[in-house]
């Protein structure tokens, strides 16, 4: 059965960070394109109930870039301190 505007659908909410009930607010190619969370009322693209991939830490990314450039992989002290404070 095709999805219609206003239908209830489960999707991952980026604000609530959970799979929640949503309303379909936009349709593209017979499928939901945009949805609105019924808990926090935020609109976002339909994510097919998939959480976004985890973010890599800045220090890891800096080391990868430095290593690919053939440079020493020392992470700047301010980035390392910032990540320790976040943990």
Secondary structure, 3 states (H helix, E strand, C coil): CCCCCCCEEEEEECCCCEEEEEEEEEEECCEEEEEEECCCCCEEECCCCCCCCCCCCHHHHHHHHHHHCCCCCCCCHHHHHHHHHHC
